[in-house]
């Protein structure tokens, strides 16, 4: 598989106009089939598929735990919890990641251009893994700091591995932060579920994310398919792009969104349904994007370069047939933004 060389001045993700990609997860348990589908459908920005149906260790949190350096986690009845030593669960997470990379490497021979990888972000990881005494790591500022540092080092190693396997790849890293809005709103439940953890200061949340972004020498996108994505915070943290469920945007987001786009931030607009829903008009799915663009008074010629199209969220819950169709619809919708920006 190969693509033409990209013009890095077009956007910080180095993609050509009309690019589409997936959020990350795919249905099923067959790594080779998932890699074949993704690379065959998404020529301009393929991604590393994730297959959470395989069970603990292949899920978003388990994969993130497997990337940590000198921190270990295992599955307990209540979920993932930090442990003193590496165990079966963390070894299984690393094994499945290796299997997925093997499959991706097979189907990206000769690939030249952007390639997206996904990993859970530090705040969602801290919101989801319990400390040894049972409370979530988010409750302990020191633990949050350690998680961010450990994850950053693990991501460095992961990126080096991908570059060695696929020399022509230009990695783009997506940090999945579905819990970030809840972290900032103080609505993350305690481990018991009876209370809520204290709100994390927005400046501290921004500083942690900026530390991860600046430590990695690749463009970083933050994805959240939850409402109230903190666009201004993410822009200040230095992300190259924001991936979101487009249906959650309202006119209250206009100022932050306009500033982000004018500042060069790429928007990965989740407009194609991620479930098995009827959609026959790819161009129609991005009409809301065009409407937003006009409302913000932005140059129509920038539309195909600053907006990528994705499904609204991961495709793990879709049927294999619909997952393939959703990726195809995303590609067609993205091209329609280039062909008909107004």
For each residue, the residues with C-beta under 8 A, 3 or more apart:
1: 39 43 46 107 108 109 110 111
2: 110 111 112 168
3: 6 16 43 44 111 112 113
4: 16 112 113
5: 112 113
6: 3 10 14 15 16 113 114 170
7: 10 14 16
8: 14
9:
10: 6 7 14 15 16 17 305
11: 14 15 240 241 264 266 305 306
12: 219 240 241 264 265 266
13: 19 45 114 172 219 221 240 241 266 308
14: 6 7 8 10 11 113 114 170 172 219
15: 6 10 11 19 44 45 113 114 266 308
16: 3 4 6 7 10 19 44
17: 10 304 305 338
18: 44 304 334 335 337 338
19: 13 15 16 44 45 114 308 334
20: 42 44 45 308 309 310 327 330 331 333 334
21: 42 44 45 46 47 116 268 308 310 330
22: 26 38 42 47 49 310 311 314 315 326 327 330
23: 118 174 223 225 243 270 274 310 311 313 314 315
24: 47 48 49 50 118 174 176 223 314
25: 49 50 51 52 60 314 315 316
26: 22 34 37 38 49 50 51 314 315 316 323
27: 51 53 315 316 317 318 319 320 323
28: 33 34 51 53 320
29: 51 53 54
30: 33 34 51
31: 34 35 49 51 96 99 100 102 103
32: 35 36 103 106 107
33: 28 30 36 37 320
34: 26 28 30 31 37 38 49 51 100 103
35: 31 32 38 39 49 100 103 104 106 107
36: 32 33 39 40 107
37: 26 33 34 40 41 49 320 323 324 327
38: 22 26 34 35 41 42 46 47 49 327
39: 1 35 36 42 46 104 107 108 111
40: 36 37 107
41: 37 38 324 327 328 331
42: 20 21 22 38 39 45 46 47 327 330 331
43: 1 3 46 331
44: 3 15 16 18 19 20 21 113 114
45: 13 15 19 20 21 42 113 114 115 116 172 308
46: 1 21 38 39 42 43 104 108 111 115 116
47: 21 22 24 38 42 115 116 117 118 174
48: 24 100 101 104 115 116 117 118 162
49: 22 24 25 26 31 34 35 37 38 100 103 104
50: 24 25 26 58 60 63 100 118 314 316
51: 25 26 27 28 29 30 31 34 54 58 96 100 316
52: 25 55 58 59 60 316
53: 27 28 29 58 316
54: 29 51 57 58 96
55: 52 58 59
56: 59 62 75 80 89 92
57: 54 62 63 66 75 89 90 92 93 95 96
58: 50 51 52 53 54 55 62 63 93 96
59: 52 55 56 62 63
60: 25 50 52 63 64 120 124 176
61: 64 65 79 80 120 124 125 128 129
62: 56 57 58 59 65 66 75 80 89 92 93
63: 50 57 58 59 60 66 67 93 96 97 119 120
64: 60 61 67 68 119 120 124 125 151
65: 61 62 68 71 72 73 80 89 90 93 125 129
66: 57 62 63 90 93 94 96 97
67: 63 64 97 119 151 154 155 158
68: 64 65 71 72 73 147 150 151 154
69: 150 153 154 157
70: 150
71: 65 68 82 146 147 150
72: 65 68 82 83 84 85 86 87 90
73: 65 68 80 81 82 83 89 90 129
74: 80 81 83 87 88 89 90
75: 56 57 62 79 80 81 89
76: 79 80 81 130
77:
78: 81 130 134 191
79: 61 75 76 128 129 130
80: 56 61 62 65 73 74 75 76 89 128 129 130
81: 73 74 75 76 78 129 130 131 132 134
82: 71 72 73 129 130 131 132 137
83: 72 73 74 86 87 132
84: 72 132
85: 72
86: 72 83 90 91
87: 72 74 83 90 91
88: 74 91 92
89: 56 57 62 65 73 74 75 80 92 93
90: 57 65 66 72 73 74 86 87 93 94
91: 86 87 88 94 95
92: 56 57 62 88 89 95 96
93: 57 58 62 63 65 66 89 90 96 97
94: 66 90 91 97 98
95: 57 91 92 98 99
96: 31 51 54 57 58 63 66 92 93 99 100
97: 63 66 67 93 94 100 101 158
98: 94 95 101 102
99: 31 95 96 102 103
100: 31 34 35 48 49 50 51 96 97 103 104
101: 48 97 98 104 105 161 162 165
102: 31 98 99 105 106
103: 31 32 34 35 49 99 100 106 107
104: 35 39 46 48 49 100 101 107 108 165 166
105: 101 102 108 109 165 166
106: 32 35 102 103 109
107: 1 32 35 36 39 40 103 104
108: 1 39 46 104 105 111 115 166 169
109: 1 105 106
110: 1 2 168
111: 1 2 3 39 46 108 115 166 168 169
112: 2 3 4 5 168
113: 3 4 5 6 14 15 44 45 168 169 170
114: 6 13 14 15 19 44 45 169 170 171 172
115: 45 46 47 48 108 111 162 166 169 170 171 172
116: 21 45 46 47 48 171 172 173 174 221
117: 47 48 158 159 162 171 172 173 174
118: 23 24 47 48 50 173 174 175 176 223
119: 63 64 67 151 155 158 173 174 175 176
120: 60 61 63 64 124 125 128 175 176 177
121: 124 125 175 176 177 180 209 212 222
122: 125 126 144 147 148 151 175 208 209 212
123: 126 127 138 144 177 179 180 183 200 205 208 209
124: 60 61 64 120 121 127 128 176 177 178 179 180
125: 61 64 65 120 121 122 128 129 137 147 151
126: 122 123 129 136 137 138 143 144 147
127: 123 124 136 137 138 179 182 183 188 197
128: 61 79 80 120 124 125 136 179
129: 61 65 73 79 80 81 82 125 126 136 137 147
130: 76 78 79 80 81 82 134 135 136 137 191
131: 81 82 134 135 136 137 139 140 143
132: 81 82 83 84
133:
134: 78 81 130 131 191
135: 130 131 139 140 190 191
136: 126 127 128 129 130 131 139 188 190 191 197
137: 82 125 126 127 129 130 131 140 143 144 147
138: 123 126 127 144 183 188 197 200
139: 131 135 136 143 190 197 198
140: 131 135 137 143 144
141: 144 145 204
142: 145 146
143: 126 131 137 139 140 146 147
144: 122 123 126 137 138 140 141 147 148 200 208
145: 141 142 148 149 208
146: 71 142 143 149 150
147: 68 71 122 125 126 129 137 143 144 150 151
148: 122 144 145 151 152 208 211 212
149: 145 146 152 153
150: 68 69 70 71 146 147 153 154
151: 64 67 68 119 122 125 147 148 154 155 212
152: 148 149 155 156 211 212 215 216
153: 69 149 150 156 157
154: 67 68 69 150 151 157 158
155: 67 119 151 152 158 159 173 212 216
156: 152 153 159 160 215 216
157: 69 153 154 160 161
158: 67 97 117 119 154 155 161 162
159: 117 155 156 162 163 171 173 216 217 218
160: 156 157 163 164
161: 101 157 158 164 165
162: 48 101 115 117 158 159 165 166 169 171
163: 159 160 166 167 169 171
164: 160 161 167
165: 101 104 105 161 162
166: 104 105 108 111 115 162 163 169
167: 163 164
168: 2 110 111 112 113
169: 108 111 113 114 115 162 163 166
170: 6 14 113 114 115 218
171: 114 115 116 117 159 162 163 218
172: 13 14 45 114 115 116 117 218 219 220 221 240 241
173: 116 117 118 119 155 159 216 218 219 220 221
174: 23 24 47 116 117 118 119 220 221 222 223 243
175: 118 119 120 121 122 209 212 220 221 222 223
176: 24 60 118 119 120 121 124 223 224
177: 120 121 123 124 180 222 223 224
178: 124 223 224 225 226
179: 123 124 127 128 182 183 188 226
180: 121 123 124 177 183 184 205 222 224 226 229 230
181: 184 185 224 226 227 228 229 230
182: 127 179 185 187 188 226
183: 123 127 138 179 180 188 199 200 205
184: 180 181 199 200 202 205 230 233
185: 181 182 199 228
186: 196 197 198 199 200
187: 182 196
188: 127 136 138 179 182 183 196 197
189: 192 193 194 195 196 197
190: 135 136 139 193 194 195 196 197
191: 78 130 134 135 136
192: 189 195
193: 189 190
194: 189 190
195: 189 190 192
196: 186 187 188 189 190
197: 127 136 138 139 186 188 189 190
198: 139 186
199: 183 184 185 186
200: 123 138 144 183 184 186 204 205
201: 204 205
202: 184 205 206 230 233
203: 206 207
204: 141 200 201 207 208
205: 123 180 183 184 200 201 202 208 209 230 233
206: 202 203 209 210 233 236 237
207: 203 204 210 211
208: 122 123 144 145 148 204 205 211 212
209: 121 122 123 175 205 206 212 213 222 233 234 237 239
210: 206 207 213 214 236 237 238
211: 148 152 207 208 214 215
212: 121 122 148 151 152 155 175 208 209 215 216 220
213: 209 210 216 220 237 238 239
214: 210 211 238
215: 152 156 211 212
216: 152 155 156 159 173 212 213 220
217: 159
218: 159 170 171 172 173
219: 12 13 14 172 173 240 241
220: 172 173 174 175 212 213 216 238 239 240 241
221: 13 116 172 173 174 175 239 240 241 242 243 266 268
222: 121 174 175 177 180 209 234 237 239 241 242 243
223: 23 24 118 174 175 176 177 178 242 243 244 268
224: 176 177 178 180 181 229 243 244
225: 23 178 244 245 248 270 312 313 314
226: 178 179 180 181 182 229 245 248
227: 181 248
228: 181 185 248
229: 180 181 224 226 234 242 244 248
230: 180 181 184 202 205 233 234
231: 234 235 242 253 256 257 260
232: 235 236 256 259 260
233: 184 202 205 206 209 230 236 237
234: 209 222 229 230 231 237 239 242 260 265
235: 231 232 238 239 242 256 259 260 263 265
236: 206 210 232 233
237: 206 209 210 213 222 233 234
238: 210 213 214 220 235
239: 209 213 220 221 222 234 235 242 265
240: 11 12 13 172 219 220 221 265 266
241: 11 12 13 172 219 220 221 222 265 266 267 268 308
242: 221 222 223 229 231 234 235 239 260 265 266 267 268
243: 23 174 221 222 223 224 267 268 270 310
244: 223 224 225 229 248 249 267 268 269 270
245: 225 226 248 270 312 313
246: 249 269 270 271 288 289 312
247: 270 271 312
248: 225 226 227 228 229 244 245
249: 244 246 253 257 292
250: 253
251: 254 295
252:
253: 231 249 250 256 257
254: 251 257 258 292 295 296
255: 258 259
256: 231 232 235 253 259 260
257: 231 249 253 254 260 261 267 292 296
258: 254 255 261 262 296 297 298
259: 232 235 255 256 262 263
260: 231 232 234 235 242 256 257 263 265 267
261: 257 258 264 265 267 296 298 302 306
262: 258 259 298
263: 235 259 260
264: 11 12 261
265: 12 234 235 239 240 241 242 260 261 306
266: 11 12 13 15 221 240 241 242 306 307 308
267: 241 242 243 244 257 260 261 306 307 308
268: 21 221 223 241 242 243 244 307 308 309 310
269: 244 246 286 289 307 308 309 310
270: 23 225 243 244 245 246 247 274 310 311 312 313
271: 246 247 285 286 288 289 309 310 312 333
272: 279 282 285 309 310 311 312 326 329 330 333
273: 277 279 311 312 326
274: 23 270 311 312 313 314 315 317 318 326
275: 317 318 322
276: 318 319 322
277: 273
278:
279: 272 273 282 285 329
280:
281: 284 285
282: 272 279 285 286 329 330 332 333 336
283: 286 287 332 333 336 340
284: 281 287
285: 271 272 279 281 282 309 329 333
286: 269 271 282 283 289 290 307 309 333 334 336 337
287: 283 284 290 291
288: 246 271 291 292
289: 246 269 271 286 292 293 303 307 337
290: 286 287 293 294 303 337 341 342
291: 287 288 294 295
292: 249 254 257 288 289 295 296
293: 289 290 296 298 300 303 307 341
294: 290 291 297 342
295: 251 254 291 292
296: 254 257 258 261 292 293
297: 258 294
298: 258 261 262 293 302 303
299: 302 303
300: 293 303 341 342
301: 304 305 341
302: 261 298 299 305 306
303: 289 290 293 298 299 300 306 307 337 338 341
304: 17 18 301 307 334 337 338 341
305: 10 11 17 301 302
306: 11 261 265 266 267 302 303
307: 266 267 268 269 286 289 293 303 304 334 337
308: 13 15 19 20 21 45 241 266 267 268 269 334
309: 20 268 269 271 272 285 286 330 331 333 334 337
310: 20 21 22 23 243 268 269 270 271 272 330
311: 22 23 270 272 273 274 314 315 326 327 330
312: 225 245 246 247 270 271 272 273 274
313: 23 225 245 270 274
314: 22 23 24 25 26 50 225 274 311 317
315: 22 23 25 26 27 274 311 318 322 323 326 327
316: 25 26 27 50 51 52 53
317: 27 274 275 314
318: 27 274 275 276 315 322 323 326
319: 27 276 322 323
320: 27 28 33 37 323 324
321: 324 325
322: 275 276 315 318 319 325 326
323: 26 27 37 315 318 319 320 326 327
324: 37 41 320 321 327 328
325: 321 322 328 329
326: 22 272 273 274 311 315 318 322 323 329 330
327: 20 22 37 38 41 42 311 315 323 324 330 331
328: 41 324 325 331 332
329: 272 279 282 285 325 326 332 333
330: 20 21 22 42 272 282 309 310 311 326 327 333 334
331: 20 41 42 43 309 327 328 334 335
332: 282 283 328 329 335 336
333: 20 271 272 282 283 285 286 309 329 330 336 337
334: 18 19 20 286 304 307 308 309 330 331 337 338
335: 18 331 332 338 339
336: 282 283 286 332 333 339 340
337: 18 286 289 290 303 304 307 309 333 334 340 341
338: 17 18 303 304 334 335 341
339: 335 336
340: 283 336 337
341: 290 293 300 301 303 304 337 338
342: 290 294 300
